[in-house]
Amino acid sequence: MLADQIAYVALASNDPAATCAVFERHFGLARTEFDSPQGKVPVYATGRSALAVFPLGHPMLEGEAKPGVNHIALGVDDVAAAAKAAAAAGVPVAGVPVAGLGGRRTLALEHIATVGVRTRLTERLAMDAPSGAVIQRIDHLGVASSDVFEDERAFAGRLGFAVESRQTDMEVSMAVESFTSDKYGVVYHNRAPEPVGGLRVTFITLGDCELEFLANFDPRQGAEIAHGQAGSTKQDQGA
């Protein structure tokens, strides 16, 4: 396993002050500010992870500048050693280590090798969530996917993270025929259900959080339900 936690989830915001106000006023999260290559960045501890709020255009953000989750950073003790382990497993790094939050060394993994999920390695932030906090942890991060099997090969097969569970969600349409007889009463006949659509879902555990990969699934196109663990995820049990 490459790392045992998500150090932080990078949130890109076009109004960081308003975003931070929601976290602080409505969720009661405690704010810690970290130095960065371009000013202070507010960070909120949530379980073993954290939420970091960056303004659009910040140099630590990657790719297209738009609001939302920009990248995840895996907390490690030694960035160089973790980068070497990742490369040996078939996930090369992009560039060289640079200064990140609080001056900690950080390094990006090649996003093609992480199936488009922008992932960084960083030295740990060493933040503890306040005792008695309303928000206990980040439960899961949803990732739109085209192939959950490739996601599993990347994050479980190459990077060594555990598969929490796999499931197939389906929506079906079912017609019911009924007739009423003065002798037999009301009789119902169900026609065979017709698939409308669905999702393949795979949960990969990263520390105390899961990455939830979701891909469209349509059995009418010849797809088959994958055989794996039953859909008994912590997330769905609590829904």
N, C-alpha and C positions, 0 to 999 in steps of 0.2 A: 504494500500500500504506500503510495507516494507521500501522503500527508494524512493527518488525523483530525483536521478541522478546516473549515472555511474561515480564514482570518477575517475577511470582510466581503460584503457584496457591494459593488460600486454602483451607486445610483446617480445617473446624470439628470440634472434638473435645470429647467429654464427659469426657475425662481427658487433658489436654495432656501431663502429666508422663509417662504411660505411652506416649503416641504418640512423644514426643521420645526416650524411652529406646530404642524400636525403631529409630528413625533413627540414633541415635548408636551403640548397642551392636552392632546387627546389620548395619547398612549403612555404618558408619564415617563418617557425614556430619558435617561441622564445623558447630557451632552459632554463629550470630551473633544477638544480641538487638537489636531495634529498638524505640525508643519508639513508643507509639501513644496514641490518645485515652484508652485505659484500660489502663495498665500496659505492661510489656515483652512483646514478641511474638517467640518464637524463629523464626528463619528459616535455612533450609539451602540453600546454593547447589548447583544441579545443572545443569551445563552453563551455558548462557546464561540459564537460568531459576532459579527457587528455589521451595521449599516453605515456606509460612508457616503456623504452627499457632496457631489462635485458639481460645479457650474458647467454648463455647456462650454466647450472650448478648452477645458482644463487639459494640460499636457499629459496627465496620467490616463485620460480617457482614450479609448481606441476606436478606430473605425468611424462610421458615420455619426455626426453630432446630432443626436436626437434624445429626447427625454426617455427615461426607462432604465432598466438594468443594463449596464454597459459591460461589466466583467465580474468574475469572481476571483478572489485571491486565496490561494491555499497557504495556510500557515505552516512553515517548516523551520527547523533549527538552523539548517545550513543550506542556503540557496544553491551554492555551487554543487554540493553533493546531491541535492534533489534534482537539479538540472541534469546531472550526469546519469542518475538513475532513470529519469524520464526518457532521455535520449537512447539509453540502452534498451528500453522497453518499446522503442519505436515511436516516441513522441518527442521530436526535436524542439529545441528552444528557438526563439526569434530574437536575435540581438544579443546584447550583453547586459549584465546586472547594472541597474541604475538606482538612484536614491528615490525612495517612495515615501509613504506616510511616516512621519517622525524620523526621517533619515534612514529608515530600514531599507536594506537592499531588496530589490524586486526585479523579476525577470518574467517575460511573457513566454508561454508555450505557443508553438505554431498552431494557429487556430484550425487549420485544415485537419491536423492530426487529432484535434479535440472536437471533431464533427461540428465545427462552427461555434462552439461555446467558448467565448473569449476567457481564457484561464491564465492566471499569473501565479507565480511562486513569490512569496514574501516572507521575510523574517517576521516572527510573531509580533502582534501588537501588544500582547500581555495585558489585555483588558479583562476585567471580571464584571459580569452583570451584577447590578446592585441586588442585595438580598431583598426578597419581598416584591420584586418587580412584577408589574402586571403582565408584561410580555415575557414569557419564559424562554422562547427560542424562536428561530426561523424554522417553521415546520418543513416546508419544501419550496423549491423553485421550479415553476413549470417551464419546460423548454419545448417549443414547437419543433417537430422532427419530421423527416421524410422516411427514416428507417431506424426503429428502436433497436434492431439487432446490431446495426453498426455502432450505435451509441453504446450498447453494452460491450461490444468488442473493444471500444476505445477506453471507456472509463473503468470497466471491470477487468477485461482481458489484458489490456496493456498497462493501465495505471494501477490496477490492483484493488479498486474499491469494491465493496460488497454489494451484490444485488439484494435489495430489501425484499422486493417481490415483483412479479409480472402479472398483468391482467389484460383481458380484452373486454372493453365496454361496447355493448351493442344496443341499438334502438331498432325495434321491430314494429311492424303494423300487423294487427290481427283482426280479421273479420269474423263476426259471430252471426250465425243464422239461427233464427228462432221461429217456432210455430206454436200456436195454442190450439189444443184439442179439447172438445167437450168431454172426452173420455180419458185422455192421458195427461191433461194439464199442459203446462208450458214446457217445451223441450228446446234445448240449445245444442247447436253443433258448432264447434270451432273449426275454422279453416286453418290450414298450415300458415304459420307466421311468415311474413315477408320481410327480409332485412331492409332497413332504411339507410343505415350507416353505422359507423362506430369508430372506436379508437383502440389502437394498441398502446399500452402504457407499461413503462418500465421504471421502477424506482431504484436509484443508485444512492447508497448511503455515503455521505461525506461528513464525518464528525457527527454532530447531533442534528444534521439536516439531511434532506434527500433532494436529489435532482430528479424531477418527474418528467421523463421524456414521453411525449404524446405524438403519435402519428396516425393519420387517417387510415381507417380500415373499412373495406367494403367487400364482404364475401360474395357479392354478385359479380365481382370481377375475377373470381376464381381463387381468392385468398382463403386460407384455412386458419382456423383458430390455433394459435401456437400452444404447445403443451409445455407447461412449466409449473411454477408454484401457483397455488390458488390465489385469487385476488383477496388477500387478507391484510392489506396495507394498514399501517397505523392511521394514515390520513383518512381512508375511507371508513374505517371503524368509527372515527370520531365525527364523521360528517352528519 
